[in-house]
Amino acid sequence: MKIPLAIRLPLRHGLVTALAMFALGNAPAHGAGVGDIEITHPFATPSLPGATTGAAYFATLANTGSQPDKLVRAATPVAASVELHTMSVDAQGVMRMREVDGIALAPKASIRMRPGMGFHLMLVGLKQPLKEGATFPMSLQFERAGQIEVKVVVQTSRAQDAMADMHAH
Ligand SMILES: [Cu+2]
């Protein structure tokens, strides 16, 4: 699915996304790795009623090696496609997201992915609602490390954690 490079998000969506933070401590730790890539806690926020898109994140996405790598593709059975997106706040204070061709990881880099800011994996064409507590598989293709499958947990947000997280930056 082709989408415009920049999407002006409705304010409601922006707020929901900004407040969509989950409690890391509440879920059993899980993660996966391939080659020099280490992924901790893949999670998705529950989809909004009637929504055909969802978003997934990794608590951390790290490249422990000495060579650069790049996440270039993702796929899951629960959505028609997965797009790599980045989100930022423009000069007018409006949240915008755009598709990127990959998430580059410098040697020794570690990226935190959180609702409301930065990178996320956009699930386009959801085949089923993402309900809290459910899990689904997602396969990831890295330029250098190759392919890995992760288990994504659907987890409800906690607004106070989102605020704490935002203030931590
Ligand atoms: Cu997105």
Boltz pocket constraint, residues with backbone or C-beta under 6 A from the ligand:
constraints:
  - pocket:
      binder: B
      contacts: [[A, 55], [A, 85], [A, 86], [A, 97], [A, 120], [A, 121], [A, 122]]
      max_distance: 6.0
